[in-house]
Amino acid sequence: MRKTFVLPVLTVLFVFISATLLGFVLKDVKFEGLRTIQKSELTYIYSAYIGKDVNMYAIEDIISQLDELGYFEDIQYVLEDVQGKENEKILLIKVVENEPVSQVSLEIKGPGLFAKETLQGSITLEEGKAFSFEKFWESINNIAKIYSDNGYVVATPKSQDKTFAFVYISGRVDGNNVLFQVTEYVLYDVKFEILSSDEQFKAEFQNIEKQLSLPKYKDYEIKAPLLKIFDSPKNYVPSLQKFQEFFQNLSKYVYFKVIDISTSEEETDLPAKNLVITVTDNTILTQPSQLKGIRSRGNTIFSERELVGEVKEGTYTNFDILKTIQKVKDKYDKAGYIVNLNLEADKEGYLYIIVSETKVRNVKITGNERTKTYVFDDLIALKPGDYLNRNQLQVTLIELKKSNFFKDVNLNFEPVDNENVDIVVNVSEKDKKFDFQGGITWGPVKDKPWYEGFAGILSLSSTNPFGYGENFSISLQKALSTTNISLDFGIRKPFEMPFSVSSSISFNQETQEGTTTTKWSTSARISTLKLPIGQFSLTANYSETTTSSTTTFTTKTMALTGSYIYETLDNLYVPMKGYSFTLSGTRYFPISEQGSDAISYFAEVTYHLPLSETVSLASRIYNAQVIQTSGAPVNFSLAGPYQVRGVKSEEKGTVLVLNNNEVRFKEPDQIFYFSIFYDLGFIGQAYTFDNLKSSAGVELGLVLPMFGLVRFGAGLQILPTFSPNFNTYFIFGQTF
């Protein structure tokens, strides 16, 4: 009886295992029931299995992937034998599609942080195709990713907590129509609720509240119309970084602790929320207490007197102690040091503020798979054994970014113990080593046919392609009557030596009215690394100019230039913060009889005062003079980067004085900018200032292929005579 029962079970098990594990060749996959979905769209799911030995696990994988697409209400399949082929089969899949989508639309409520077309491009649910919940949610997530990748706090219906999201993405299915909705909330106001009976604390918190800032839409509403031109409601949708900076500033104060954070919606012309923060005072003493004084311990950077002042015996309230602790914290914070503070009372009646000054144990550099560490390690301002200082961390970040060696730079620190941290410098190498560009350009020409403004351009450039801090560029520009060729090369810390070297060769030839002028020059430069006192450089230049018509005239000149620069700029191309001072002198030595014999100098001072994160006041004063003894004249002109913008001037002179001023608008980490300027300049043979030129206008900075940063602008001439017509201009290269 037992044998009779076991035999059928084994037979069934054998058949199952055979069907599941024993293979066959999948000849083809066919579909029945496809209406809006093309077979070609599904090929990627099964193509890897065609013509291969497969089993039922492969078939289930195909069916599972089809099901995950979400297009089908029902999926059935059968395996059909191939006639004359014992071990080959065809997979026939029978599907029932969901109803097709009639309309997909997108609705945006708010200031419109991104173009509607950008958001629509991320929607994968298509009109005319079968509806898919997978594509529906994928579309919502894709839209949300655009916002989150740009630093905004985003929520969707699947988010657990939507309280602090200032962008909400949702969707609605109405029959065969699908609507995606984006709600962008502006921050209307920040409200504090204070739970305390201490009047001193309440009064102090009113002062603290003035120091805490987040852009509030209620302030935008009452702005003058003229000021609104330079602002936008988009600036009032807070990013995660803005919140982090706000709460980081909040944490600087020891008087209170945050016990609740919430949001509430506000009725206004745009979707808006209030941020509500509930605070209460920190409690050290519940009642006034008699102390011999408040002292400090563990401090080495500052003395006890610098931190707490004179130690006095007396009755101290809770607020008195908090105020002294805040004084200690402010002292370290203003100097940039990161410390931990604790309290400890001794038997003698003194209350000690225990200071733990954080030191750097080690500096770790990661991510430089190509770039040699010695090339940039001097740019890291913090060394092992230094006290941790956020100002030095910021300097390190700025200098590493200004080197232009890396795609991205990030700094972090890892706590080791209560008094030591490891600094982690993480760099990302650039994906693109070489930049080859070419094209045709046109520019206005004077006293020539318009077609002579055309020129062909080829350029090849690279920064740090092999990881030794090297950079080079080769460029060729050819027009009908001009030829320009240049070759530049430089390297930072060659053979680990503490300096940088660079060299250049250039060739220029121009033919005009039967006269050909040919100039070639070569230069070599050596400069120190950036030192605490600034940077020094020495340049040797040789130039030879030949003018040929009926006769030939050649001048040869050697020039030696010494320069000094001190700068604290946050960006070398479009600075928004910091200042710079440059002093340079050149001695010209005649090599030929007509060579220049002269001495020249220039001095330049720039200052950039940030008015907000995106607005800065920039100013420059530039002065240059040449003292000529003999030979070919050395002159200056109000042209190129040293011009009164919007004033056309062909004058040349031995004395140049220039003052450029502008209000600059630029988003962080962007080169693109807009500015409103006022310039004043003078060119002449002496400091007579009898022919001042001035202008006012607007400028736009764009990064263009082949040209890099190009500054376009239009200015109105004010001096020497006012002109109501705008004069346009463009300048290549960095701003002041």
C-alpha positions in Angstrom: 0.0 0.0 0.0 2.8 2.4 0.9 4.7 1.6 -2.4 1.5 2.3 -4.3 1.2 5.8 -2.7 4.9 6.7 -3.0 5.2 6.0 -6.8 2.6 8.6 -8.0 4.2 11.3 -5.6 7.7 10.6 -7.0 6.3 10.8 -10.6 4.7 14.2 -10.0 7.8 15.5 -8.3 10.0 14.2 -11.1 7.7 16.0 -13.7 7.8 19.2 -11.7 11.6 19.2 -11.3 12.0 18.4 -15.0 9.7 21.2 -16.1 11.4 23.7 -13.7 15.1 22.8 -13.9 15.6 20.9 -17.2 16.3 23.4 -20.0 15.0 24.1 -23.4 15.9 26.6 -26.1 13.6 29.7 -26.2 13.1 30.2 -30.0 10.9 33.3 -29.8 8.4 35.4 -27.7 5.1 36.4 -29.2 2.3 38.6 -27.8 -1.4 38.7 -28.0 -3.5 41.6 -26.9 -1.0 44.5 -27.4 -2.9 47.6 -28.4 -1.0 50.7 -27.4 2.3 49.1 -26.3 4.7 48.2 -29.1 6.5 44.8 -29.0 9.7 46.7 -29.7 9.3 48.5 -26.3 9.3 45.1 -24.5 12.2 43.4 -26.4 14.8 44.4 -23.8 13.0 42.2 -21.2 13.4 38.9 -23.1 16.1 39.5 -25.8 18.9 38.0 -23.6 17.0 34.7 -23.4 16.3 34.2 -27.1 18.3 31.3 -28.6 19.6 30.3 -25.2 19.0 27.3 -23.0 16.5 28.4 -20.4 14.2 26.9 -17.7 11.0 28.0 -16.1 12.9 30.5 -13.8 13.8 32.5 -16.9 10.1 32.5 -18.1 8.9 33.6 -14.7 11.5 36.4 -14.8 10.2 37.6 -18.1 6.6 37.6 -16.8 7.6 39.3 -13.6 9.4 42.2 -15.5 6.3 42.6 -17.7 4.1 42.8 -14.7 6.4 45.4 -13.1 5.8 47.8 -16.0 2.2 48.1 -14.8 0.6 48.4 -18.3 -1.3 45.1 -18.1 -4.5 44.2 -16.2 -3.8 40.5 -16.8 -0.9 38.4 -18.1 -1.1 34.7 -19.1 1.4 32.6 -21.0 1.8 29.3 -22.7 4.9 27.5 -24.1 4.4 26.2 -27.6 6.5 23.5 -29.2 8.3 24.3 -32.4 7.4 21.9 -35.2 10.3 19.5 -35.9 12.4 20.9 -33.1 12.1 18.7 -30.0 14.0 21.0 -27.6 12.8 24.4 -28.8 9.8 26.4 -27.6 8.0 29.7 -28.3 6.7 31.7 -25.4 3.2 33.1 -26.2 2.2 35.9 -23.8 -1.5 36.9 -23.7 -2.0 40.3 -22.1 -5.0 42.6 -21.3 -3.9 46.2 -21.3 -5.2 48.9 -18.9 -7.3 51.6 -20.5 -5.2 54.1 -22.4 -4.4 57.6 -21.0 -6.3 60.3 -22.8 -4.5 63.3 -21.3 -1.5 64.0 -19.1 -1.2 67.5 -17.7 1.0 69.3 -15.2 -0.2 72.0 -12.8 2.3 74.2 -11.0 1.3 76.4 -8.0 3.9 78.7 -6.7 6.6 81.0 -8.1 7.8 78.5 -10.7 11.3 77.4 -9.7 11.8 75.5 -12.9 10.5 75.8 -16.4 7.3 73.8 -17.0 8.9 72.1 -20.0 11.7 70.8 -17.7 9.3 69.2 -15.3 7.1 67.8 -18.1 10.2 66.2 -19.7 10.6 64.0 -16.6 7.0 62.6 -16.8 7.2 59.0 -18.2 3.5 58.3 -18.3 2.4 58.9 -21.9 -0.8 59.9 -23.6 -2.3 57.2 -25.8 -0.6 54.4 -23.9 -2.0 52.1 -21.4 -2.1 53.5 -17.9 0.5 52.3 -15.5 0.7 53.0 -11.8 4.4 52.3 -11.9 4.9 55.0 -14.5 2.6 57.3 -12.5 4.7 57.0 -9.4 7.9 57.1 -11.5 6.8 60.4 -12.9 6.1 61.9 -9.4 9.5 60.7 -8.2 11.3 62.1 -11.3 9.7 65.5 -10.7 10.6 65.3 -7.0 14.2 64.4 -7.9 14.6 67.6 -10.0 13.8 69.6 -6.9 15.8 67.6 -4.4 18.8 67.5 -6.7 18.7 71.3 -6.5 18.6 71.4 -2.7 14.9 71.8 -2.0 13.0 69.9 0.7 10.4 67.8 -1.2 7.5 65.5 -0.2 5.2 63.2 -2.1 2.1 61.3 -1.0 4.4 58.4 0.0 6.6 60.6 2.3 6.1 59.9 5.9 6.6 63.5 7.1 5.4 66.4 4.9 5.6 69.1 7.6 8.9 70.7 6.6 8.6 70.1 2.8 8.3 73.4 0.9 7.7 71.5 -2.4 4.9 69.0 -2.6 4.5 66.7 -5.7 1.3 64.7 -6.1 -0.9 63.3 -8.9 -4.6 62.6 -9.5 -6.2 60.1 -11.8 -9.7 61.1 -13.1 -11.0 58.5 -15.5 -8.6 58.4 -18.3 -7.1 61.8 -17.5 -4.0 62.2 -15.3 -3.0 65.4 -13.6 0.3 65.9 -11.9 0.4 68.8 -9.3 3.5 70.7 -8.0 3.0 73.0 -5.1 5.9 75.3 -4.3 5.6 77.0 -0.9 7.3 80.3 -0.1 8.3 80.9 3.5 6.0 83.7 4.6 7.3 84.2 8.2 9.4 82.7 11.0 7.5 82.8 14.3 9.0 82.1 17.7 7.0 81.0 20.6 8.8 81.6 23.9 8.0 79.5 27.0 9.7 81.3 29.8 8.9 83.5 32.7 12.4 85.1 32.8 12.1 88.7 31.5 15.8 89.0 31.0 15.8 86.0 28.8 12.8 87.4 26.8 14.5 90.7 26.3 17.8 89.0 25.1 15.9 86.7 22.8 14.4 89.7 21.0 18.0 90.8 20.2 18.9 87.3 19.1 15.9 87.1 16.8 17.2 90.1 14.9 20.4 88.2 14.2 18.6 85.2 12.7 17.6 85.5 9.1 15.7 83.6 6.5 14.2 85.3 3.4 10.6 85.9 4.3 7.9 86.5 1.7 6.1 89.0 3.9 9.1 91.3 3.5 9.0 90.9 -0.3 5.3 91.9 -0.3 6.1 95.3 1.2 9.2 96.0 -1.0 9.1 99.0 -3.3 8.3 98.1 -6.9 11.8 99.2 -8.1 13.5 96.8 -5.6 11.3 93.9 -6.7 12.9 94.2 -10.1 16.1 92.8 -8.6 14.3 90.2 -6.5 12.0 87.3 -7.2 9.4 85.2 -5.3 11.6 82.2 -6.2 14.1 83.4 -3.7 11.6 82.8 -0.9 11.2 79.0 -1.4 13.8 77.9 1.2 16.3 75.2 0.3 17.7 72.6 2.7 21.0 74.5 2.8 19.1 77.7 4.0 17.4 75.7 6.8 20.7 74.2 7.8 22.4 77.5 8.0 19.5 79.0 9.9 19.5 76.2 12.5 23.3 76.3 12.7 23.1 80.0 13.6 20.3 79.2 16.1 22.6 76.6 17.8 25.3 79.3 18.4 23.2 80.6 21.4 23.3 78.8 24.7 20.4 80.8 26.3 17.7 78.5 25.0 16.8 75.1 23.6 14.3 74.3 20.9 11.5 72.1 22.1 9.3 72.1 19.0 9.3 73.0 15.3 6.2 73.0 13.1 4.7 74.8 10.1 1.4 76.4 9.3 0.0 77.5 6.0 -0.6 81.2 5.3 -3.2 82.8 3.1 -1.5 84.9 0.4 -1.2 85.2 -3.4 1.2 82.2 -3.5 1.1 78.9 -1.5 2.9 79.9 1.7 3.9 78.4 5.0 5.1 79.9 8.4 7.9 78.2 10.3 7.0 78.1 14.0 9.8 77.4 16.5 9.0 76.9 20.2 11.9 77.7 22.6 12.5 77.8 26.3 15.4 79.0 28.4 18.1 76.6 29.4 18.1 76.0 33.2 21.3 75.8 35.2 20.0 77.4 38.4 16.4 77.4 39.5 17.2 80.0 42.1 19.9 82.8 42.4 23.0 81.4 43.9 26.1 82.8 45.8 29.3 82.1 43.9 32.9 83.2 44.4 33.0 83.8 40.7 32.9 82.2 37.3 36.2 81.0 35.9 37.5 78.9 32.9 39.6 75.8 32.6 41.1 74.0 29.6 41.5 77.2 27.5 44.8 77.8 25.8 43.9 79.9 22.8 42.5 82.7 25.0 43.2 83.7 28.5 40.7 83.4 31.3 40.4 87.2 31.4 39.7 87.4 27.7 36.9 84.8 28.1 35.1 85.7 31.3 36.5 89.0 32.4 37.2 89.8 36.0 36.3 87.0 38.4 33.8 88.5 41.0 32.1 87.0 44.0 28.4 87.6 44.1 24.9 86.4 43.6 24.4 84.9 40.1 21.1 84.2 38.4 20.5 81.5 35.8 20.6 84.3 33.1 23.9 85.6 34.5 25.6 82.2 34.1 24.1 81.7 30.6 25.4 85.2 29.6 28.9 84.3 30.7 28.9 81.0 28.8 27.6 82.8 25.7 30.5 85.3 26.0 33.0 82.4 26.0 31.3 80.8 23.0 31.1 84.1 21.1 34.8 84.6 21.6 35.7 81.3 20.0 33.0 81.5 17.3 34.1 84.9 16.1 37.7 83.6 15.8 36.4 80.6 13.9 37.4 78.0 16.5 35.1 75.0 17.3 35.0 74.1 21.0 32.8 72.1 23.5 31.7 73.8 26.7 30.7 72.2 30.0 30.2 73.4 33.6 31.8 72.2 36.8 31.6 73.5 40.3 34.4 73.1 42.8 34.3 72.9 46.6 35.6 76.5 47.0 32.4 77.9 45.4 33.7 78.7 41.9 31.8 77.7 38.8 34.2 76.6 36.0 33.4 76.7 32.3 35.3 73.7 31.0 36.6 74.4 27.5 37.5 71.6 25.2 39.5 73.1 22.3 39.3 70.8 19.3 42.6 69.9 17.5 43.2 68.4 14.1 44.8 64.9 14.6 45.2 64.1 10.9 44.3 65.3 7.5 43.1 62.7 5.1 42.9 63.3 1.3 40.6 61.1 -0.8 39.4 61.0 -4.4 42.6 62.2 -6.1 43.1 59.1 -8.2 45.1 61.1 -10.8 46.3 64.2 -9.2 49.4 63.9 -7.1 48.9 65.0 -3.5 52.0 67.3 -3.4 50.4 69.4 -6.2 47.8 70.9 -3.9 48.5 69.9 -0.3 49.8 73.4 0.5 46.4 74.8 -0.3 45.0 72.9 2.8 45.2 75.6 5.5 44.8 73.2 8.4 47.6 70.9 9.4 47.9 68.1 12.1 48.2 69.7 15.5 46.3 72.9 14.5 43.2 73.9 16.4 40.1 73.2 14.3 39.0 76.5 12.7 36.0 76.9 10.4 37.6 80.0 8.8 40.6 77.9 7.8 38.2 75.2 6.5 36.5 77.8 4.3 39.8 79.2 3.0 40.9 75.6 2.1 37.6 75.0 0.2 37.9 78.3 -1.7 41.6 77.8 -2.6 41.1 74.2 -3.8 38.2 75.3 -6.0 40.2 78.2 -7.4 43.0 75.8 -8.4 40.5 74.5 -11.1 42.1 71.0 -10.8 38.9 69.2 -9.6 35.3 68.9 -10.6 34.2 69.1 -7.0 35.7 69.5 -3.5 34.1 68.6 -0.2 35.4 69.0 3.4 34.3 67.0 6.4 35.7 66.3 9.8 35.4 63.0 11.8 35.5 63.2 15.6 38.2 61.0 17.1 37.5 61.9 20.8 36.3 64.9 22.7 39.3 67.0 21.7 40.5 65.6 18.4 39.1 65.3 14.9 40.4 64.1 11.5 39.9 66.4 8.5 38.7 64.6 5.4 39.4 66.4 2.1 37.4 64.7 -0.7 38.1 65.8 -4.3 36.5 64.6 -7.5 38.6 64.4 -10.6 37.4 66.0 -13.8 35.9 63.5 -16.3 37.1 65.5 -19.3 40.9 65.8 -19.6 41.1 67.7 -22.9 38.9 70.4 -24.4 39.1 70.7 -28.2 36.9 73.3 -29.8 36.5 74.9 -33.2 34.2 77.2 -35.0 33.6 80.3 -37.0 33.0 83.7 -35.4 32.2 87.2 -36.6 33.0 90.6 -35.1 32.5 94.2 -36.2 35.5 95.6 -38.2 36.4 99.2 -38.8 37.3 100.6 -42.2 37.1 97.2 -43.8 34.4 95.2 -45.7 32.0 93.4 -43.3 33.0 90.0 -44.4 36.5 90.5 -43.1 34.9 90.2 -39.6 34.7 86.4 -40.1 37.4 84.3 -38.5 38.0 80.6 -37.9 39.0 79.4 -34.5 40.6 76.2 -33.3 41.7 75.6 -29.7 43.0 72.7 -27.5 43.3 73.2 -23.8 43.6 71.2 -20.6 44.1 71.7 -16.9 45.8 69.0 -14.9 45.3 66.2 -17.5 48.0 64.0 -16.0 47.8 65.0 -12.4 51.0 67.0 -12.0 49.3 70.4 -11.8 50.1 71.2 -15.5 48.0 73.2 -17.8 48.4 74.1 -21.5 46.5 75.7 -24.3 47.0 76.0 -28.1 44.9 78.3 -30.1 44.7 79.4 -33.8 42.6 82.2 -35.1 42.6 82.9 -38.8 40.8 85.7 -40.6 41.3 87.1 -44.1 43.9 89.7 -43.0 45.0 88.4 -39.6 46.6 85.3 -38.1 47.0 84.7 -34.4 48.7 81.6 -32.9 49.5 81.1 -29.2 50.9 78.4 -27.1 50.8 78.5 -23.3 52.1 76.0 -20.7 52.4 76.1 -17.0 52.9 73.7 -14.1 52.4 74.1 -10.3 55.1 72.8 -8.0 57.3 71.0 -10.6 59.3 68.2 -9.1 57.6 69.1 -5.8 59.5 72.5 -5.7 57.6 75.3 -3.9 56.9 77.5 -6.9 55.0 77.6 -10.2 56.4 78.2 -13.7 54.8 79.0 -16.9 55.8 80.0 -20.5 54.1 81.3 -23.6 54.8 81.8 -27.3 52.6 83.9 -29.6 52.6 84.9 -33.2 50.4 87.7 -34.7 50.3 88.9 -38.2 48.0 91.6 -39.7 47.9 93.1 -43.2 46.2 96.5 -43.7 46.4 98.8 -46.6 49.5 97.1 -48.0 51.3 97.1 -44.7 52.0 93.8 -42.9 52.8 93.9 -39.2 54.3 90.7 -37.7 54.8 90.3 -34.0 56.0 87.3 -32.2 56.9 87.1 -28.5 57.9 84.6 -25.9 57.8 84.8 -22.1 58.8 82.8 -19.1 57.4 83.3 -15.6 58.2 82.0 -12.1 56.0 82.7 -9.1 55.9 81.7 -5.5 53.0 79.7 -4.1 50.4 81.7 -2.2 52.0 82.8 1.1 50.4 84.4 4.1 51.9 87.7 3.0 50.9 87.3 -0.6 52.3 86.0 -3.9 55.4 87.2 -5.8 56.3 86.6 -9.5 59.0 87.4 -12.0 58.4 87.4 -15.8 60.9 87.7 -18.7 59.5 88.6 -22.1 61.1 89.0 -25.5 59.1 90.5 -28.4 60.0 91.3 -32.0 57.8 93.4 -34.2 58.4 93.8 -38.0 56.5 96.2 -40.1 56.8 95.7 -43.9 55.5 97.8 -46.8 57.9 99.5 -49.2 60.5 99.3 -46.4 61.0 97.0 -43.4 61.2 98.2 -39.8 62.0 95.9 -36.9 61.9 96.5 -33.1 63.2 94.1 -30.5 62.6 94.5 -26.8 63.3 92.5 -23.7 61.1 93.2 -20.6 61.5 92.1 -17.0 58.3 92.3 -14.8 58.1 91.9 -11.1 54.6 91.5 -9.5 53.1 91.2 -6.1 49.5 90.2 -5.4 47.6 89.7 -2.1 44.0 88.5 -2.5 41.2 87.0 -0.4 38.7 86.5 -3.2 36.2 83.7 -3.1 36.4 83.3 -6.9 39.0 84.4 -9.4 36.5 84.7 -12.4 33.5 86.4 -10.8 34.3 87.2 -7.2 31.5 88.2 -4.8 33.5 88.5 -1.6 37.0 89.6 -0.6 39.6 92.0 -1.8 42.8 92.1 -3.8 45.9 94.3 -4.1 48.3 94.0 -7.1 51.5 96.0 -7.7 53.6 95.4 -10.9 56.6 97.0 -12.4 58.3 96.5 -15.8 61.7 97.5 -17.1 62.0 97.5 -21.0 65.4 97.0 -22.5 66.0 97.8 -26.2 67.6 94.9 -28.1 67.5 96.7 -31.4 68.1 100.3 -32.2 64.3 101.0 -32.3 63.6 98.8 -29.2 61.7 100.3 -26.3 63.7 101.8 -23.4 61.1 102.5 -20.6 59.9 101.8 -17.1 56.2 101.2 -16.3 54.1 100.2 -13.4 50.5 99.5 -12.5 48.6 99.2 -9.2 45.2 97.7 -8.7 42.9 97.5 -5.7 39.6 95.6 -5.8 37.0 95.2 -3.1 33.8 93.1 -3.0 31.2 93.6 -0.3 28.5 91.0 -0.2 25.1 92.5 0.4 23.4 89.1 0.4 24.1 85.6 -0.8 23.4 86.6 -4.4 24.2 90.4 -4.5 27.6 92.0 -4.1 29.0 95.6 -4.4 32.2 95.4 -6.4 34.7 98.3 -6.9 38.2 98.6 -8.6 40.8 101.4 -8.7 43.5 100.9 -11.4 46.4 103.2 -12.1 49.2 102.7 -14.7 52.0 104.9 -15.9 55.0 104.5 -18.2 58.2 106.6 -18.2 59.7 106.4 -21.7 63.4 107.1 -22.5 63.6 106.2 -26.2 62.5 103.7 -28.8 59.1 102.4 -29.9 56.5 104.0 -27.6 54.9 102.0 -24.8 51.3 103.2 -24.3 48.1 102.4 -22.4 44.5 102.7 -23.7 41.1 102.4 -22.1 40.3 99.1 -23.8 39.9 95.4 -23.1 39.4 94.6 -19.4 40.6 98.1 -18.5 38.0 100.3 -20.1 35.2 102.7 -19.3 32.5 100.4 -20.4 30.2 101.8 -23.1 32.6 104.6 -24.1 34.4 104.1 -27.4 37.9 105.5 -27.1 40.9 105.2 -29.4 43.2 107.5 -27.3 46.5 106.3 -26.1 48.7 107.7 -23.3 51.3 107.1 -20.7 49.0 107.7 -17.8 45.8 105.7 -17.1 43.5 106.0 -14.1 40.3 103.9 -13.9 37.6 103.3 -11.4 35.0 100.6 -12.1 32.0 100.1 -9.8 29.1 97.7 -10.1 26.3 95.9 -8.2 26.7 92.3 -9.1 24.0 89.6 -9.1 25.1 86.0 -9.2 23.9 82.7 -7.9 26.3 80.7 -5.7 28.7 78.3 -7.6 27.7 79.8 -10.9 29.8 81.8 -13.4 26.7 83.5 -15.0 26.0 86.9 -13.6 24.3 90.3 -14.2 25.5 93.7 -13.0 24.6 97.4 -13.1 27.8 99.5 -13.4 29.2 103.0 -13.2 32.7 103.7 -14.5 35.1 106.6 -14.5 38.4 106.8 -16.3 41.2 109.0 -17.7 43.9 108.5 -20.3 46.6 111.1 -21.1 50.3 112.0 -21.0 50.2 113.4 -17.4 47.8 113.5 -14.4 45.8 116.4 -15.7 42.4 114.7 -15.5 41.2 117.2 -18.2 39.4 114.6 -20.3 37.5 112.4 -17.9 35.3 109.7 -19.3 32.4 108.1 -17.5 29.5 105.8 -18.2 26.7 103.8 -16.6 25.0 100.7 -17.9 24.3 96.9 -17.5 26.5 93.9 -18.1 25.8 90.2 -18.5 28.4 87.5 -18.1 28.0 84.2 -20.0 30.2 81.1 -20.4 30.4 80.3 -24.1 32.2 77.4 -25.9 35.7 78.4 -27.2 35.6 81.8 -25.5 35.1 80.9 -21.8 33.6 83.8 -19.8 32.4 86.5 -22.1 31.1 89.8 -20.7 28.4 91.5 -22.8 27.1 95.0 -21.9 25.7 98.3 -23.0 26.5 101.7 -21.5 25.5 105.3 -21.7 28.3 107.8 -22.0 28.0 110.5 -19.4 31.4 112.3 -19.7 32.9 114.1 -21.5 29.4 114.7 -23.1 26.2 112.9 -22.4 25.0 110.6 -25.1 21.4 109.1 -24.9 22.5 106.2 -27.2 23.6 102.9 -25.7 27.0 101.7 -26.8 27.5 97.9 -26.7 30.7 96.1 -25.9 32.1 92.7 -25.0 35.1 91.6 -23.0 36.7 88.2 -22.8 37.9 86.8 -19.5 37.5 87.3 -15.8 35.9 90.3 -14.1 37.6 92.5 -11.6 
